[in-house]
Amino acid sequence: MSKNLKQCEACDETFSWNDEVILVNDEVYHKDCVQLYPTGYYAMLDGEPLGETENDDGSSAYEILNEGEYEEESA
């Protein structure tokens, strides 16, 4: 496994290529790990504010992370 794999800032799990992710202040989280509030979309983790995000619907990890920073789909 590559040491370049990125991990979710909330759960510390590595990202798979098709995980739904949220980018907040240059940090990446699984969409399901944070709560989003429609105030321009503000991400929260355990009731603590993380910051604003523009991708309220989430994005696939491969759209935000570089190749080698997420796990490839296993066969």
Buried (B, 14 or more C-beta within 10 A) or exposed (E): EEEEBBBBBBEEEBBBBEBBBBBBEEBBBBBBBBEBEEEEBBBBBEEEEBEBBEBBEBBBBBEBBEEEBBBEEEE
